[in-house]
Amino acid sequence: MEENMETKSEIRSTIANRLAGLSDKELSERTLQIERRFFEFANFLEANIALLFISRLHEVPSENIVRNCLGSKKIIILPKFKADKFEVKLFKVDNFDSDLKSGPNGVLEPDPHRCKTASLDFIDIAIIPGIAFDEKGGRIGSGQGYYDRLIPKLPSTARKVALAFECQIINHVPMESHDRHVDIIISERRVIYKI
C-alpha cells in the first residue's frame, strides 16, 4: 500500500509538470474542446440531475460547465467538503454567483445557508474530478478519498464521468481496494468508455 501511495504521489507530480508545460492558450483551447464534447454527450443531454464539481489545481477547469448547466433546465448538485471528517455533503445550486462561497483551500462550495441539501438517490450523471486516469477508468484524485467514498453511494444507473486533458491519461493507474473507477472519460480528443 505504501508503494502505491508513493507511485500515486509521483504520478500527481508528473501530471502537474505536464500541465505546467502547457501555455494558457493551449489550456484554454483544450478546455473548450472538452466542454464541447461534454455538452454534446448523450448521457449528459438525457440527464435531469447532474452532480458537478468546482475544479481545483490540476483538474480540468469546470466553472464554465457549471455556469452553463445552471442556465439549462437541469438540476445541478455541487459538493461541500467537511475536511475534519472527510465527508461530502451535497447541495442543489441555482445561482453560481450567489449560492457559492469560498471553502477550504479557497475552492468555491455551496453556501448551506442559501442552498438546499440534496440526495444522491436521483443523480443521473456524476462528473468526477481527478488528476490522472487510465483507459480502464482508474483514477487518481487529490489523495483525500472524498470521491472514493462517494462513488459507491451513487445510484447504479448514474453514469460516472471524468473530464481530463489527454496529458492526464496514463497507461496504468495503481488501484487499491478502496479506489473507485469512473465509467467514461471525456478528453479534448475523444470519449473513452471503460474497458
NUMI-851183 format. One record per residue (C-alpha): residue in three letters; z, x, y. Coordinates in steps of 0.5 Angstrom, whole numbers, plus 2048, in hexadecimal, padded with zeros to 3 digits. Example, Ala and Ser with C-alpha at 12.3 -4.5 7.8 and 13.67 -1.06 7.14 Angstrom:
% NUMI-851183
+-----+-----+------+-------+
| res |  up | east | north |
+-----+-----+------+-------+
| ALA | 810 |  819 |   7F7 |
| SER | 80E |  81B |   7FE |
+-----+-----+------+-------+
% end
This chain:
% NUMI-851183
+-----+-----+------+-------+
| res |  up | east | north |
+-----+-----+------+-------+
| MET | 800 |  800 |   800 |
| GLU | 802 |  806 |   805 |
| GLU | 7FB |  809 |   803 |
| ASN | 7F7 |  802 |   805 |
| MET | 7FB |  802 |   80C |
| GLU | 7F9 |  809 |   80E |
| THR | 7F2 |  807 |   80C |
| LYS | 7F2 |  801 |   810 |
| SER | 7F5 |  805 |   816 |
| GLU | 7EF |  80A |   815 |
| ILE | 7EA |  804 |   815 |
| ARG | 7ED |  801 |   81B |
| SER | 7ED |  808 |   81F |
| THR | 7E5 |  809 |   81C |
| ILE | 7E3 |  802 |   81F |
| ALA | 7E7 |  803 |   825 |
| ASN | 7E3 |  809 |   826 |
| ARG | 7DC |  806 |   824 |
| LEU | 7DE |  800 |   829 |
| ALA | 7DF |  805 |   82F |
| GLY | 7D9 |  808 |   82E |
| LEU | 7D5 |  802 |   830 |
| SER | 7D3 |  801 |   837 |
| ASP | 7D6 |  7FB |   83B |
| LYS | 7CF |  7F8 |   83B |
| GLU | 7CE |  7F9 |   833 |
| LEU | 7D5 |  7F6 |   832 |
| SER | 7D2 |  7F0 |   837 |
| GLU | 7CC |  7EF |   833 |
| ARG | 7CE |  7F0 |   82C |
| THR | 7D4 |  7EB |   82E |
| LEU | 7CF |  7E6 |   831 |
| GLN | 7CB |  7E6 |   82A |
| ILE | 7D1 |  7E5 |   826 |
| GLU | 7D2 |  7DF |   82B |
| ARG | 7CB |  7DC |   82A |
| ARG | 7CC |  7DD |   822 |
| PHE | 7D3 |  7D9 |   822 |
| PHE | 7D0 |  7D3 |   827 |
| GLU | 7CA |  7D2 |   822 |
| PHE | 7CF |  7D3 |   81C |
| ALA | 7CE |  7CD |   818 |
| ASN | 7D6 |  7CD |   816 |
| PHE | 7D8 |  7CD |   81D |
| LEU | 7D3 |  7C8 |   81F |
| GLU | 7D5 |  7C3 |   81A |
| ALA | 7DD |  7C4 |   81B |
| ASN | 7E1 |  7C0 |   81F |
| ILE | 7E8 |  7C4 |   820 |
| ALA | 7E7 |  7CC |   821 |
| LEU | 7EC |  7D1 |   820 |
| LEU | 7EA |  7D6 |   825 |
| PHE | 7EE |  7DD |   828 |
| ILE | 7EE |  7E1 |   82E |
| SER | 7EC |  7E8 |   82D |
| ARG | 7F0 |  7EE |   82D |
| LEU | 7EE |  7F5 |   82E |
| HIS | 7E8 |  7F7 |   828 |
| GLU | 7E6 |  7F0 |   827 |
| VAL | 7E0 |  7EC |   829 |
| PRO | 7E2 |  7E9 |   830 |
| SER | 7E3 |  7E2 |   82F |
| GLU | 7E4 |  7DF |   836 |
| ASN | 7DD |  7DC |   837 |
| ILE | 7DD |  7D9 |   830 |
| VAL | 7E4 |  7D5 |   831 |
| ARG | 7E2 |  7D3 |   838 |
| ASN | 7DB |  7D0 |   836 |
| CYS | 7DF |  7CD |   830 |
| LEU | 7E3 |  7CA |   835 |
| GLY | 7DD |  7C7 |   838 |
| SER | 7DB |  7C4 |   832 |
| LYS | 7DE |  7BD |   82E |
| LYS | 7E1 |  7C2 |   829 |
| ILE | 7E9 |  7C2 |   829 |
| ILE | 7EB |  7C9 |   82A |
| ILE | 7F1 |  7CC |   827 |
| LEU | 7F4 |  7D3 |   829 |
| PRO | 7FA |  7D7 |   826 |
| LYS | 800 |  7D9 |   829 |
| PHE | 804 |  7DF |   826 |
| LYS | 80B |  7E0 |   825 |
| ALA | 80C |  7E7 |   825 |
| ASP | 813 |  7E7 |   823 |
| LYS | 812 |  7E3 |   81D |
| PHE | 80B |  7E5 |   81B |
| GLU | 809 |  7DE |   81C |
| VAL | 803 |  7DA |   81F |
| LYS | 803 |  7D3 |   822 |
| LEU | 7FD |  7CF |   823 |
| PHE | 7FC |  7CB |   82A |
| LYS | 7F6 |  7C7 |   82C |
| VAL | 7F3 |  7C9 |   832 |
| ASP | 7EF |  7C5 |   837 |
| ASN | 7EE |  7CA |   83D |
| PHE | 7ED |  7D1 |   83D |
| ASP | 7F0 |  7D3 |   844 |
| SER | 7F6 |  7CE |   844 |
| ASP | 7F8 |  7CE |   83D |
| LEU | 7F9 |  7D5 |   83B |
| LYS | 7FE |  7DB |   83E |
| SER | 7FF |  7E2 |   83C |
| GLY | 802 |  7E3 |   836 |
| PRO | 805 |  7EA |   832 |
| ASN | 800 |  7F0 |   834 |
| GLY | 7FD |  7EC |   83A |
| VAL | 7F9 |  7E7 |   835 |
| LEU | 7F8 |  7E0 |   837 |
| GLU | 7FB |  7DB |   833 |
| PRO | 7FC |  7D3 |   833 |
| ASP | 802 |  7D1 |   838 |
| PRO | 806 |  7CD |   834 |
| HIS | 808 |  7C9 |   83A |
| ARG | 801 |  7C7 |   83B |
| CYS | 7FE |  7C6 |   834 |
| LYS | 800 |  7C2 |   82E |
| THR | 802 |  7C5 |   827 |
| ALA | 7FC |  7C5 |   822 |
| SER | 7FC |  7C4 |   81B |
| LEU | 7F8 |  7C9 |   816 |
| ASP | 7F6 |  7C3 |   812 |
| PHE | 7F0 |  7C1 |   815 |
| ILE | 7ED |  7C7 |   817 |
| ASP | 7E5 |  7C7 |   815 |
| ILE | 7E4 |  7CE |   817 |
| ALA | 7E8 |  7D4 |   819 |
| ILE | 7E6 |  7DA |   81D |
| ILE | 7EA |  7E0 |   81A |
| PRO | 7EB |  7E6 |   81E |
| GLY | 7EA |  7ED |   81B |
| ILE | 7E9 |  7F5 |   81D |
| ALA | 7E5 |  7F6 |   816 |
| PHE | 7E1 |  7F2 |   811 |
| ASP | 7DD |  7F3 |   80B |
| GLU | 7D8 |  7EF |   808 |
| LYS | 7DD |  7EC |   803 |
| GLY | 7E1 |  7E9 |   808 |
| GLY | 7E6 |  7EE |   808 |
| ARG | 7E9 |  7EF |   80F |
| ILE | 7EE |  7F4 |   813 |
| GLY | 7F2 |  7F1 |   818 |
| SER | 7F7 |  7F3 |   81D |
| GLY | 7FC |  7F5 |   818 |
| GLN | 801 |  7F0 |   819 |
| GLY | 7FF |  7EB |   814 |
| TYR | 7FE |  7E5 |   818 |
| TYR | 7F8 |  7E2 |   815 |
| ASP | 7F9 |  7E5 |   80E |
| ARG | 7FF |  7DF |   80E |
| LEU | 7FB |  7DA |   812 |
| ILE | 7F4 |  7DA |   80E |
| PRO | 7F8 |  7D8 |   807 |
| LYS | 7FA |  7D2 |   80B |
| LEU | 7F4 |  7CF |   80E |
| PRO | 7F0 |  7CA |   80A |
| SER | 7EC |  7CC |   804 |
| THR | 7E6 |  7C8 |   808 |
| ALA | 7E7 |  7CC |   80E |
| ARG | 7E2 |  7D2 |   80F |
| LYS | 7E5 |  7D9 |   811 |
| VAL | 7E0 |  7DC |   815 |
| ALA | 7E1 |  7E3 |   818 |
| LEU | 7DD |  7E6 |   81F |
| ALA | 7DB |  7ED |   81E |
| PHE | 7D7 |  7F2 |   821 |
| GLU | 7D2 |  7F6 |   81C |
| CYS | 7D6 |  7FC |   81D |
| GLN | 7DD |  7F9 |   81B |
| ILE | 7DA |  7F7 |   814 |
| ILE | 7DB |  7FD |   80F |
| ASN | 7DA |  7FE |   808 |
| HIS | 7E1 |  7FC |   805 |
| VAL | 7E7 |  7F9 |   808 |
| PRO | 7ED |  7FB |   804 |
| MET | 7F0 |  7F5 |   802 |
| GLU | 7F8 |  7F4 |   800 |
| SER | 7FA |  7EE |   7FC |
| HIS | 7FD |  7EA |   803 |
| ASP | 7F6 |  7EC |   806 |
| ARG | 7F1 |  7E6 |   807 |
| HIS | 7EA |  7E5 |   807 |
| VAL | 7E5 |  7E2 |   80C |
| ASP | 7DF |  7DD |   80A |
| ILE | 7DA |  7DF |   80F |
| ILE | 7D9 |  7E5 |   814 |
| ILE | 7D4 |  7E4 |   81A |
| SER | 7D2 |  7EA |   81D |
| GLU | 7CC |  7EC |   822 |
| ARG | 7C7 |  7ED |   81D |
| ARG | 7C9 |  7E8 |   817 |
| VAL | 7CD |  7E3 |   814 |
| ILE | 7D1 |  7E6 |   80E |
| TYR | 7D3 |  7E1 |   808 |
| LYS | 7D9 |  7E4 |   804 |
| ILE | 7D6 |  7E6 |   7FD |
+-----+-----+------+-------+
% end
